[in-house]
Amino acid sequence: MLLALILAMGATMLLQKAFTPKLGLDLAGGTTVTLSPVTLNNASPPEEILDRAVNIIRDRVNGTGISDAEVAKSGDNIIISIPGVGQSEAIKLVATTAELRFRQVLAMEATQIPQDLATNAPSPSAAPSATGTGTPSARQSAQPSSSRSAGPAPSASPTGKALSSALTAPTPSASAPADPSATQSSQGQNDQGAKRGQGKATPSASPSQQASTPPAQEQNPGVNPEGIDPAVLAQFNKLNCADPANRGQGVQDDPNKQYAGCEADGSYKYVLDVAKVVGTDIDTASAGIRQGTTEWVVQLDFKSKGAGAWADLTQKAYNSQEPRNKVAVVLDGVVITAPNIISPIPGGRAEITGGFDQLSATTLADQLKYGALPLKFNRSSIDTVSSTLGQDQLKGGLIAGLIGLVLVVIYSLLYYRGLGIVAVLSLVVATIITYCSVVVLGHNANFRLSLPHIIGLVVSIGITADSFIVYFERIRDEMKEGHRTLRAAVEVAWVRARRTILIADAVMFIAAIVLYFLAVGGVAGFAFAMGLTTLIDVVVVFLFTKPFIALLARLKFFAKGHPLSGLDAERMSDASGSARPTTPQEA
């Protein structure tokens, strides 16, 4: 089993072409970003809000807890140290506010986009939709007409993709229409030749009129002002989404007020109702591939309160007329998608789909999962961190670890003689597994080896040595007190020694867990390394040390108590003081 574990990790390293561990900020250098909060009248932000921002950013850049990123306050600023080079994606992640709102559309209007931008804009197609899964046939009939025929415009949204397809929920809807496909078919006819109901979508307009009517240029054509704040409507009339500068990326829209905003690619502008569901209503978010397709989606699970609000919002939109039957997903002030709601969506689950690759889907999911920043920040400085000092400290740490390892080996061979070979080989196996674990974690969980980690790994030499010393001494005690053969003593001693070993390792592991969750930065890194090596020690003792000693007990060299075996009569007598010399008997 141990050999299979080592081969599996070796194969993983070979397939991923990863043979060296990733290094942390102090060993490989990296990037330091200083974020300055943006507040009204340049006032100092409240301490509790700044602390919340620190915690959210720490979770974002160090989501696995082991990537060695450091986040700390410095006055009103937040300083983030990110290990490695080429960290532009991580820098954008920590500075993005990721304020998500779900708002009902009250009005919308197409925007004239300049010719040089029109080639990148999605072509018109049937309106997107959002629905519960219902029956398989209903979903299949609704799905084709709810997607766009063209890909998203590059860099059209904070995630680098224009999210322009449907928002769906994988839970059945008890209140879905009897014939969703018919609903979708009717919807598609109403929107035929127009993207998301473009043009003069008046209640009396026929489908043919809507299809042939060009985008309106005058103010408020076909817009129902009922329930819309006049100030927001005036802002909507003046809004020019054709200009990227007016699209509002990074805007912290007030969820308690109506809002006029643009779609990510600038093709449409909207009047949006107050936010009924916000980012804090999301319990968790994850990126994945929709079953049966190759499409990347962001899956959302709402908290209990959010699930109810989401069901109410989709119910209200479902009972409304075009365009108020749409729910806009707004991220940092930008409408990333505004699907039709063709059935209410209960159950507390939804998907954001369209225009995603793995990176953009994962980035958006991480932003939503780790929360929205309570403040907007500017990057006041970005500096490169040198690793010169860390490399010198690394050499010193490795030399200290090597000296400690050599001393343990010398002591084991002098005191235990032949049994010392078991101790040396146990250390070699533990070193191999530890190295493979560090490399595999580095390339699959973003683990970065730093000086605190190295200290924890050096300390593990003593943990591993302590385990086989406990076992060796228990074997000698059994042979002295019970006059057992070596083969019998090995088995009886193991029953008693393993309990001591497990208790000692359990205490060490619990200490590592407590230290890891209570500390941050380098101390947490030390705790992680100590916990990792404690688990490795248990694996080595159970799968290598004990079976190997049982194998050696069959050899006459050890069974008859050869002077160099460490189990000879003279050494056993010396170890027990005045005890009567005992000669091992061959099994």
Backbone hydrogen bonds, N-H to C=O, Kabsch-Sander energy under -0.5 kcal/mol:
donor,donor_aa,acceptor,acceptor_aa,energy
5,L,1,M,-2.3
6,I,2,L,-2.3
7,L,3,L,-2.6
8,A,4,A,-2.4
9,M,5,L,-2.2
10,G,6,I,-2.5
11,A,7,L,-2.7
12,T,8,A,-2.2
13,M,9,M,-2.3
14,L,10,G,-2.2
15,L,11,A,-2.9
16,Q,12,T,-2.1
17,K,13,M,-0.5
17,K,14,L,-0.6
18,A,13,M,-2.5
19,F,17,K,-0.6
24,G,449,L,-3.0
27,L,24,G,-0.7
28,A,24,G,-2.9
29,G,25,L,-1.5
30,G,385,V,-1.4
31,T,82,I,-2.8
32,T,383,D,-3.1
33,V,80,I,-3.1
34,T,381,S,-2.6
35,L,33,V,-0.6
35,L,78,I,-3.1
36,S,378,N,-3.1
38,V,376,K,-3.2
39,T,37,P,-0.6
42,N,39,T,-1.6
43,A,40,L,-1.7
50,L,46,P,-2.0
51,D,47,E,-2.5
52,R,48,E,-1.8
53,A,49,I,-2.1
54,V,50,L,-2.1
55,N,51,D,-2.2
56,I,52,R,-2.3
57,I,53,A,-2.7
58,R,54,V,-2.5
59,D,55,N,-2.1
60,R,56,I,-2.1
61,V,57,I,-2.6
62,N,58,R,-1.5
63,G,60,R,-0.8
65,G,62,N,-1.4
70,E,81,S,-2.2
72,A,79,I,-2.3
74,S,77,N,-2.7
77,N,74,S,-1.8
78,I,35,L,-2.3
79,I,72,A,-3.2
80,I,33,V,-3.0
80,I,78,I,-0.5
81,S,70,E,-3.0
82,I,31,T,-3.4
82,I,80,I,-0.6
84,G,29,G,-2.4
91,I,87,Q,-2.4
92,K,88,S,-2.3
93,L,89,E,-1.9
94,V,90,A,-2.2
95,A,91,I,-1.4
96,T,92,K,-1.0
100,L,98,A,-0.8
101,R,330,V,-2.6
102,F,277,V,-2.8
103,R,101,R,-0.6
103,R,328,A,-2.4
104,Q,274,V,-0.5
105,V,326,K,-2.2
106,L,271,V,-3.4
107,A,271,V,-1.5
109,E,269,K,-2.1
111,T,267,S,-2.7
113,I,111,T,-0.6
117,L,114,P,-1.3
118,A,114,P,-1.8
119,T,115,Q,-0.9
120,N,117,L,-1.2
121,A,117,L,-0.7
121,A,118,A,-0.7
129,S,146,S,-0.6
130,A,340,N,-2.5
133,T,169,A,-0.5
133,T,171,T,-0.9
139,R,135,T,-2.1
140,Q,136,P,-2.4
141,S,137,S,-2.0
142,A,138,A,-1.7
143,Q,139,R,-2.4
146,S,143,Q,-2.0
147,S,144,P,-0.8
155,S,160,G,-1.5
156,A,153,A,-1.2
160,G,157,S,-2.4
163,L,161,K,-0.8
164,S,162,A,-0.9
165,S,353,T,-1.2
167,L,129,S,-0.6
168,T,166,A,-0.6
168,T,351,E,-1.0
169,A,131,T,-2.2
174,A,172,P,-0.6
176,A,173,S,-1.0
183,T,179,D,-2.0
184,Q,180,P,-2.9
185,S,181,S,-2.5
186,S,182,A,-2.6
187,Q,183,T,-2.4
188,G,184,Q,-3.0
189,Q,185,S,-1.9
190,N,186,S,-2.0
191,D,187,Q,-1.7
192,Q,189,Q,-1.0
194,A,191,D,-2.3
196,R,125,S,-0.6
196,R,194,A,-0.7
197,G,194,A,-0.5
201,A,199,G,-1.6
202,T,200,K,-1.9
205,A,202,T,-1.2
210,Q,206,S,-2.4
211,A,207,P,-2.1
212,S,208,S,-1.8
213,T,209,Q,-1.4
222,G,220,N,-0.5
223,V,220,N,-1.0
224,N,222,G,-0.5
228,I,225,P,-2.2
233,L,229,D,-2.5
234,A,230,P,-2.4
235,Q,231,A,-2.0
236,F,232,V,-2.4
237,N,233,L,-2.1
238,K,234,A,-1.6
239,L,235,Q,-1.2
241,C,239,L,-0.7
243,D,240,N,-1.0
246,N,243,D,-2.4
247,R,244,P,-1.4
250,G,332,D,-1.0
251,V,248,G,-2.2
251,V,332,D,-1.4
253,D,251,V,-1.2
257,K,254,D,-1.6
259,Y,272,L,-2.3
261,G,259,Y,-0.6
261,G,270,Y,-1.6
262,C,247,R,-0.5
263,E,268,Y,-2.7
264,A,335,V,-2.0
266,G,263,E,-1.7
269,K,109,E,-2.4
270,Y,261,G,-3.1
271,V,107,A,-2.8
272,L,259,Y,-3.3
272,L,270,Y,-0.5
273,D,104,Q,-2.9
275,A,255,P,-2.3
276,K,102,F,-1.5
276,K,274,V,-0.5
277,V,102,F,-1.1
279,G,100,L,-1.9
281,D,278,V,-1.9
282,I,279,G,-1.7
283,D,301,D,-3.1
284,T,301,D,-1.6
286,S,299,Q,-2.0
288,G,297,V,-2.2
290,R,288,G,-0.5
290,R,295,E,-2.5
293,T,290,R,-2.2
296,W,356,F,-0.5
297,V,288,G,-3.1
298,V,352,I,-2.5
299,Q,286,S,-3.1
299,Q,297,V,-0.6
300,L,350,A,-3.2
301,D,284,T,-2.3
302,F,348,G,-2.8
303,K,281,D,-3.0
307,A,303,K,-3.1
308,G,304,S,-1.6
309,A,305,K,-2.1
310,W,306,G,-2.7
311,A,307,A,-2.2
312,D,308,G,-2.2
313,L,309,A,-2.5
314,T,310,W,-2.4
315,Q,311,A,-2.0
316,K,312,D,-2.4
317,A,313,L,-2.3
318,Y,314,T,-2.2
319,N,315,Q,-1.5
320,S,317,A,-1.5
324,R,321,Q,-1.9
326,K,323,P,-1.3
327,V,339,P,-1.9
328,A,103,R,-3.5
329,V,337,T,-3.1
330,V,101,R,-2.9
330,V,328,A,-0.7
331,L,329,V,-0.5
331,L,334,V,-2.8
332,D,99,E,-2.5
332,D,330,V,-0.5
334,V,331,L,-1.5
335,V,262,C,-2.9
336,I,329,V,-2.6
336,I,334,V,-0.8
337,T,329,V,-0.9
340,N,128,P,-2.7
341,I,325,N,-2.6
342,I,130,A,-1.9
342,I,340,N,-0.7
343,S,130,A,-0.8
350,A,300,L,-2.0
351,E,168,T,-2.9
352,I,298,V,-2.7
353,T,166,A,-1.2
353,T,351,E,-0.6
354,G,296,W,-0.7
361,A,357,D,-2.4
362,T,358,Q,-2.4
363,T,359,L,-2.5
364,L,360,S,-2.2
365,A,361,A,-2.3
366,D,362,T,-2.4
367,Q,363,T,-2.2
368,L,364,L,-2.3
369,K,365,A,-2.8
370,Y,366,D,-2.5
371,G,368,L,-0.8
373,L,97,T,-1.6
376,K,38,V,-0.6
378,N,36,S,-2.8
380,S,34,T,-1.9
380,S,378,N,-1.1
381,S,34,T,-1.1
383,D,32,T,-2.9
385,V,30,G,-2.6
391,Q,387,S,-2.4
392,D,388,T,-1.7
393,Q,389,L,-2.0
394,L,390,G,-2.4
395,K,391,Q,-2.1
396,G,392,D,-1.9
397,G,393,Q,-2.6
398,L,394,L,-2.8
399,I,395,K,-2.3
400,A,396,G,-2.3
401,G,397,G,-2.5
402,L,398,L,-2.5
403,I,399,I,-2.5
404,G,400,A,-2.4
405,L,401,G,-2.3
406,V,402,L,-2.5
407,L,403,I,-2.4
408,V,404,G,-2.0
409,V,405,L,-2.3
410,I,406,V,-2.7
411,Y,407,L,-2.5
412,S,408,V,-2.5
413,L,409,V,-2.3
414,L,410,I,-2.3
415,Y,411,Y,-2.6
416,Y,412,S,-2.4
417,R,413,L,-0.8
418,G,564,L,-1.4
419,L,416,Y,-2.0
419,L,565,S,-1.0
420,G,417,R,-0.9
421,I,417,R,-0.5
421,I,418,G,-1.5
422,V,418,G,-0.5
422,V,419,L,-0.7
423,A,419,L,-1.3
424,V,420,G,-2.5
425,L,421,I,-2.7
426,S,422,V,-2.4
427,L,423,A,-2.0
428,V,424,V,-2.1
429,V,425,L,-2.7
430,A,426,S,-2.5
431,T,427,L,-2.3
432,I,428,V,-2.2
433,I,429,V,-2.5
434,T,430,A,-2.4
435,Y,431,T,-2.5
436,C,432,I,-2.5
437,S,433,I,-2.5
438,V,434,T,-2.4
439,V,435,Y,-2.2
440,V,436,C,-2.8
441,L,437,S,-2.7
442,G,438,V,-1.9
443,H,439,V,-1.6
444,N,440,V,-1.0
445,A,441,L,-2.8
447,F,441,L,-1.6
448,R,66,I,-1.5
449,L,22,K,-3.5
454,I,450,S,-2.2
455,I,451,L,-2.3
456,G,452,P,-2.1
457,L,453,H,-2.3
458,V,454,I,-2.4
459,V,455,I,-2.3
460,S,456,G,-1.1
461,I,458,V,-1.5
462,G,458,V,-0.6
462,G,459,V,-0.9
463,I,459,V,-1.2
464,T,460,S,-2.6
465,A,461,I,-2.4
466,D,462,G,-2.4
467,S,463,I,-1.4
468,F,464,T,-1.5
469,I,465,A,-1.8
470,V,466,D,-2.0
471,Y,467,S,-1.6
472,F,468,F,-2.7
473,E,469,I,-2.5
474,R,470,V,-1.7
475,I,471,Y,-2.0
476,R,472,F,-2.1
477,D,473,E,-2.2
478,E,474,R,-2.0
479,M,475,I,-2.0
480,K,476,R,-2.1
481,E,477,D,-2.8
482,G,478,E,-2.0
483,H,479,M,-0.7
484,R,478,E,-0.8
486,L,585,Q,-0.9
489,A,485,T,-2.6
490,V,486,L,-2.4
491,E,487,R,-1.2
492,V,488,A,-2.4
493,A,489,A,-2.8
494,W,490,V,-1.4
495,V,491,E,-1.4
496,R,492,V,-1.2
497,A,493,A,-3.1
498,R,494,W,-2.5
499,R,495,V,-0.6
500,T,496,R,-1.2
501,I,497,A,-2.7
502,L,498,R,-2.8
503,I,499,R,-2.1
504,A,500,T,-2.4
505,D,501,I,-2.7
506,A,502,L,-2.5
507,V,503,I,-2.3
508,M,504,A,-2.0
509,F,505,D,-2.7
510,I,506,A,-2.7
511,A,507,V,-2.1
512,A,508,M,-2.0
513,I,509,F,-2.4
514,V,510,I,-2.6
515,L,511,A,-2.4
516,Y,512,A,-2.3
517,F,513,I,-2.2
518,L,514,V,-1.7
519,A,515,L,-1.6
523,V,520,V,-1.0
524,A,520,V,-0.6
525,G,521,G,-1.8
526,F,522,G,-2.3
527,A,523,V,-2.2
528,F,524,A,-2.3
529,A,525,G,-2.2
530,M,526,F,-2.3
531,G,527,A,-2.5
532,L,528,F,-2.5
533,T,529,A,-2.4
534,T,530,M,-1.7
535,L,531,G,-1.8
536,I,532,L,-2.0
537,D,533,T,-2.2
538,V,534,T,-1.7
539,V,535,L,-2.0
540,V,536,I,-2.6
541,V,537,D,-2.6
542,F,538,V,-2.2
543,L,539,V,-2.5
544,F,540,V,-2.1
545,T,540,V,-2.3
546,K,541,V,-2.1
548,F,544,F,-2.5
549,I,545,T,-2.2
550,A,546,K,-2.3
551,L,547,P,-1.6
552,L,548,F,-2.2
553,A,549,I,-2.0
554,R,551,L,-1.2
555,L,552,L,-1.8
558,F,555,L,-0.8
559,A,555,L,-2.9
560,K,556,K,-2.5
561,G,558,F,-1.1
562,H,557,F,-1.9
565,S,562,H,-2.5
566,G,562,H,-0.6
567,L,562,H,-0.6
572,M,568,D,-2.4
573,S,569,A,-2.1
574,D,570,E,-2.3
575,A,571,R,-2.2
576,S,572,M,-1.0
577,G,574,D,-0.7
578,S,576,S,-0.7
579,A,576,S,-0.7
